[in-house]
């Protein structure tokens, strides 16, 4: 199942030059990841109810083209790497009107318990593990 998150750019997200400030893209990736997880049946509230957290270990963004107030971007997340303990989510951000690539990015995560101790999702919550495995295979 391909998931695409659409988001219209707000005026307050732009800088003095009228383009989206680079720091806002990290927020956009998180919004996408949260909605994607919800659609997959693994909203963050459910993960937390099951004693899991998915902290961000790192973020990498390669900016390709700018967007401005009023533009709509499309963000496609995908599982780039998954080990059961760690996961890398890749993102392709495009401008809806032109299809031009705006950003290629990734976020790195690990699965932890409430005390931030790393856990194997396969042992801790197998049904979630199976979903991530399937997403990696389907890429």
Phi and psi in degrees as a GROMACS rama.xvg file:
@    title "Ramachandran Plot"
@    xaxis  label "Phi"
@    yaxis  label "Psi"
@TYPE xy
-85.8437  131.701  UNK-2
-113.899  132.109  UNK-3
-130.36  125.778  UNK-4
-100.932  121.532  UNK-5
-101.371  140.646  UNK-6
-146.862  128.599  UNK-7
-87.6268  137.807  UNK-8
-78.9102  129.456  UNK-9
-90.2015  153.963  UNK-10
-59.1731  -41.3594  UNK-11
-67.4138  -10.5623  UNK-12
-89.9901  0.278643  UNK-13
-98.1309  161.2  UNK-14
-102.021  -170.231  UNK-15
-61.8472  -24.5031  UNK-16
-86.1559  -3.07037  UNK-17
86.4535  9.05611  UNK-18
-111.127  160.086  UNK-19
-60.9766  129.632  UNK-20
-66.9422  137.713  UNK-21
-56.0441  -32.1603  UNK-22
-67.6909  -24.1764  UNK-23
-68.7976  -23.8034  UNK-24
-63.5101  -31.9298  UNK-25
-63.7826  -39.2103  UNK-26
-64.3649  -41.8087  UNK-27
-62.3567  -39.3884  UNK-28
-64.9608  -39.8755  UNK-29
-66.9928  -41.8559  UNK-30
-57.5885  -43.5322  UNK-31
-62.6708  -48.9122  UNK-32
-60.6921  -42.4759  UNK-33
-63.6662  -44.6679  UNK-34
-68.5542  -39.251  UNK-35
-61.1505  -45.8355  UNK-36
-62.3394  -37.1865  UNK-37
-64.252  -46.8919  UNK-38
-62.7147  -34.0512  UNK-39
-75.6039  -4.49391  UNK-40
85.5336  17.6948  UNK-41
-129.445  55.576  UNK-42
-61.8291  153.513  UNK-43
-57.3698  -32.305  UNK-44
-61.5092  -40.7104  UNK-45
-69.4994  -41.0132  UNK-46
-58.3054  -46.9368  UNK-47
-66.1189  -36.8284  UNK-48
-62.1426  -27.7561  UNK-49
-91.986  11.3762  UNK-50
79.8383  17.5014  UNK-51
-109.236  146.091  UNK-52
-130.698  158.379  UNK-53
-130.343  76.0055  UNK-54
-65.906  151.843  UNK-55
-84.1399  127.138  UNK-56
-96.6706  -25.5584  UNK-57
-170.557  157.352  UNK-58
-134.866  136.848  UNK-59
-133.839  128.202  UNK-60
-131.29  134.579  UNK-61
-117.688  110.685  UNK-62
-83.8582  126.862  UNK-63
-109.691  -36.378  UNK-64
-154.428  152.716  UNK-65
-94.805  157.855  UNK-66
-129.766  161.184  UNK-67
-129.157  176.28  UNK-68
-50.606  132.493  UNK-69
91.5736  -18.8445  UNK-70
-68.0916  154.795  UNK-71
-114.366  132.515  UNK-72
-110.03  152.169  UNK-73
-116.872  127.854  UNK-74
-118.408  120.553  UNK-75
-108.341  111.294  UNK-76
-89.6239  156.124  UNK-77
-157.059  155.15  UNK-78
-81.6856  116.458  UNK-79
-90.1674  -40.5805  UNK-80
-145.043  145.684  UNK-81
-154.354  126.817  UNK-82
-117.539  -5.80401  UNK-83
99.7742  -29.112  UNK-84
-111.125  -36.2902  UNK-85
-122.358  156.916  UNK-86
-149.837  141.166  UNK-87
-118.091  125.734  UNK-88
-103.436  126.263  UNK-89
-96.8994  155.474  UNK-90
-139.654  138.058  UNK-91
-119.956  120.079  UNK-92
-108.763  125.227  UNK-93
-125.677  156.931  UNK-94
-83.1251  125.803  UNK-95
-59.7239  -43.7351  UNK-96
-70.2528  -27.9544  UNK-97
-115.517  -18.9835  UNK-98
76.5806  1.62842  UNK-99
-68.0753  138.504  UNK-100
-72.3271  125.527  UNK-101
-95.9538  -40.5138  UNK-102
-156.818  142.219  UNK-103
-116.315  126.705  UNK-104
-144.689  173.901  UNK-105
-154.724  150.766  UNK-106
-124.855  138.247  UNK-107
-107.635  137.69  UNK-108
-137.07  163.326  UNK-109
-133.77  158.346  UNK-110
-96.327  131.63  UNK-111
-135.38  163.316  UNK-112
-84.0193  -175.4  UNK-113
-62.292  -21.9687  UNK-114
-92.7291  11.2744  UNK-115
65.5783  25.2546  UNK-116
-87.2901  126.422  UNK-117
-57.2663  140.258  UNK-118
-130.279  154.893  UNK-119
-87.0141  117.243  UNK-120
-62.5069  -31.3489  UNK-121
-60.7398  -38.554  UNK-122
-85.2582  -33.9273  UNK-123
-83.7451  -40.7876  UNK-124
-152.722  80.5351  UNK-125
-58.5497  -37.6065  UNK-126
-63.8319  -36.2956  UNK-127
-69.2266  -42.3216  UNK-128
-54.7808  -46.8407  UNK-129
-61.3934  -37.3893  UNK-130
-64.757  -44.1283  UNK-131
-65.6548  -40.3605  UNK-132
-58.7352  -44.7509  UNK-133
-64.0267  -42.0485  UNK-134
-61.8455  -39.7718  UNK-135
-66.2448  -43.5833  UNK-136
-63.9159  -39.1323  UNK-137
-75.9208  -9.25194  UNK-138
